Amino acid sequence: MLPSRFTASLAGAWRAGPMLALALLVPAPLQADSPPRAARAAAAPAPVPAQLPVPSYADLTDLADSAPLVVRAQVRKAAEVEPARAPGLRPGWARLYIEARTEAVLGGRTALGEAIRYLVDVPRDAKDKPPKLGKRSVVIFARPVAARPGELQLVAPDAQILWDPMLEDRVKAILAELYAPGAPLRVTGVREAIHVAGALAGEGETQFFLATAAGEPAAITVTRAAGAPPRWTVSFSEVVETDAPPPQRDSLTWYRLACFLPPLLPAGANVSGSPAERQAAGRDYRFVLDQLGPCARVRR
């Protein structure tokens, strides 16, 4: 139960209705273009161990890409929310009401005061207790709550990570990529695939024109020459680049592709002229996915 000294700041919201207050503060899921987690969550064992694994590059980018605010804060007070007021809570987890002090705004342009409040889901330990967070520094990925200064809504129920210098450096590097001019756009699928055979056996070029959330152009080009290994490149502009190297793993360009390209080339997208060319386009698509490797996530 929340101590009385914590509930004072929420009294106005609760007078308007407890479900309204919780709706404003309960952490929201990631944006719709993030991969669904329902299947993984349904298969996850309970209870969840209290020591969470180190988040991967994809985990952190999922959060940062959805967060108008990324904040380092020090937890001043934490109180467990009653189960009846914690809809959607996973087995083995607790929902905490946090009062914290802003230490630094790592990302975002929203003005933020020193005192902040939010809800977060955390795993219980072996004794069925939530972790002790008092005076611990954390990094949170959040959005402001309209007309409620100091109240934040996390972009995911667990969008709070214990701070350490290495984590902050990783988050800052990701934010720098996201905020950079001309940053790679969110990929939502493959619009069209075309393979054109070369003059010699084994030669040819395949272009995959990608769909993006903003409708801006993006394309992958795979080039094969006789006696040479296949080459591929990606471009997020009107100009299709064929000389640029493939994206490095754990970069924003890699993330846009590895984490959001469909596992199979959609049949309707393959508009190559002949059966042999359509087969070559499918082969080149599998080649690109193999080159990218899996998009590893440890967050459920």
N, C-alpha and C positions, 0 to 999 in steps of 0.2 A: 504494500500500500504506500502511496506517496505521502510523506510527512506533510503536515499542515503548512510548514513554511515554504514548501515547493508549490503547493496548489494555489497559493495566493496569486501568482503571476498568470494562472490559467483560469481564474475565477470568472472573468468576464466571458470567456469562451464557453465554460461549462454552463453558465446561466442561459446561454443561447442554445444549449443542448449538448450533452456529452459526446454524441456521435459526431456533431459538427466539429468540436474541438479536436477529436481524434482524427477526423478526416483531414484537418489542416496540418496536423503534425506527424501522422503516421508516414513512415518513409515510403516513397513511391517506387515502382519498378523502373527499370531502365527504359529508354525510349523504344518505340515499337520496332525500329530497325535493328535492335540488338537481338542476337540469337535466342530462341526460347529456351528456358531452363526447366520447364515443367517436367520433362521426362527425366532429367537428371535428378531433380528434387524428389520425384516420386520414388526413385530407386535408392536414394541416399539413406544410409543407416542412421538410426537415432539411438541414443543422443549423439549430438555432434561433439567431437573433442574440443576442449576449451582452448587448446593451442592451435590456432589456425595456421595453415601453411602460408609460406611467403607468396604474396600475389605475383602472378606472372605479368609480363609486359601487356598482354591482351587484357588481363583483369584490370590493371590500372588505366589503360586507355579506354576500356568500356566506361569506367566511372568518370574519368576526366572529360571525355567527349560528351557526356550527358549533363555535366555540372556547370551551371552559370557561376558558381563560387567554389573555390578550393581553398580551404582554410586550415592553418595549423592553430590548434587551440589547446589550452590546458583545462582539464576537467576539474571543476571546483566542487560540484555536488552531483551525486548520482542516486537515483531511487528507482526501485523496480515498480513497473506498472502492473496493476492487478490483472490477472489473466482475463477477466471479463472485459477489460478495456484494452485488450491487445489482440484484435482480430487478425487472423492470418499468421499468427506466430508459429514458427516451426517447432516440432518436438525437440526437446533438448536445448532450447534457446530461451532467453529472457529478453523482455523489452524494457529498456531503461529510459527514464527521463533525465536528461543531462543539462546541467547549468555549467557553462564554461567561459573562459576568458580568452578572447582572441589574441593570439601571439603574432600571427602574420597572415596576410592574404596572399596566397601563392598564385591564384589565378582568378580572373573575373574583374568586372568593372563596377560592381554594385558596392555602394558605400555600406560599411559595416561598422557597428560600434564595438566596444570592448566586451560587453556582456551578451552572450548568445545562449539560446536554449533550443533543444531538439530531442527527438526520440531516436533510439538506435536499438537494433537487435544484436545480441551477443550470445555466444555459446556458454552454456553452464559447464562447470568443472565436474570432476568425478564425485564430488559431494553435493551435486545439484545446486551449486551456488554460482551466481554470475561473477565475473572477474571484478576485482577491486580496481577502480579506475581513478580514484581520487588523486589529484596532483599529477596524473600522467598526461603527457602531451600526445595528441592524436592529430591525424590528418582526416578531415571530413570533406566529402563531395556533396554539395547541397545546392538548394535554391532558396531564395528568400520567400517568406509567406507574406502575401499582399496584405497591407494595412496592419501588420503586426511586427513592429520594429524589434529586432533582436531574435525573432523566431525563425528557425530554418527548418526545411524539410529535406532530408537526405534523398539522393536520387535512387537509392536502393536501400532496403532495410539494413544491410550490413555495410553501408558506405562510410564506415569509420575504420581507420587502420592505425594501430599504435605507431607513434612517430619514432623514427631514428634518422640520423643524418643521411644514410644511404637511401632510405625511402624518399626523403625529401628531394635528393638529387635526381632520383629516377622520375618523380612526379614533375619536377621543374623541366626536365628534358622533354617529357611528353607534352607538357603545356607549350613549350617553345615551338614544337613541331605543329601543334594544333593551331596556334595563333599566328604562325608565319604566313606572310602573303603567298598566295598560290598554293596553300596546303592541299594535299590530296583530298578529294571529296569522298563522301560516303558512297560506297558501291552497293547497289541494291539488286544487281543481277546482270545477265548477259543479254543484250538486245539482238545482236546479230553476229554470226560467225561466217567468214568467207575464206575458203582456201583456193589459191591459184597455183597450179602446178608449174614448175620451171621447165626449161628446155631439155634438161638432162634428167635421167632417172634419179629419184631421191631428192631432187631440188624442189623448192616451192616456198610459198609464204602464206601464213594464215593470220588474219586479223580478227580480233574479238572486240566488238564495240560494246562497251559496258553501259549499263543504266546507272545513273547516280541520283541521289536524293534531291539534288538541286537542279537536275536536268542538264548539267554541264557535260561537255565531251570527255570521254576517257576511253582508251583503247590499249589492248595488248597485241603485240606483233611477235610472231614466231617465224624465224627464217631458217631454212635448211639449205645447205649447199653440199654438193657431192664431195665426199671425203673429209668433211668437217663436222664437228658436233653442232647440234642445233643451238641457235641463239634466240633469246627473247628479251623484250623490253616492254615497258609500260609508259604511257603518256597521259597526263591529266590536262590536256589542252587541245586546241584545234590542230596543232602541229603534231603529227605522228612521228615520234623520234625512234629511229632504228639503231642508233649507235650508242645510246645510253646503256650502262650496265643494269642488270636486274636489281631490284631493291634488296637491301640488306635485311636479314632477319631482325626482328624487334625494331623496326622503323615504322613510321606512320604509313608509308606506302605499302610495306609488307602487310601490315595489319588490315588495311582497307581491302586487300585482295585475299589473304589467307583466311581471314575470319568471316568473310561475307560472300565470296564467290560460291555459287552452288556446287555441290559435289559432282554433279553430272552436267554436261552441256545440254541445255534444253533443246529437244528435237526441233521445235518450231523455230529456234534461232539459227539453226544451221542452214544457210541458204546457198551453200556451195553448189556448183553447177551439176556435178555428176556424182554417182554413188561413191566412186573412188575418192573424189575430192571431199565429200562429206565425211568419209571414213578418216581421211587425213586430218580434217579439222578436229574430229573427236580425239584422235591420237595426240594432236598438238595441245589440246585442252588438258588432257591427262598429264602431259609433260609439264605444263605450267604448274598444275597443282602439286605434282611431285617435287618440282623445284622449290615451291613455296614451303612445303612441309606443313605439318599440322598446326592449327591455332590452339596452343595450349592454354587452358583455363583451369584454375584450381578453385575458384569461387563457385558455389552452387547457387 
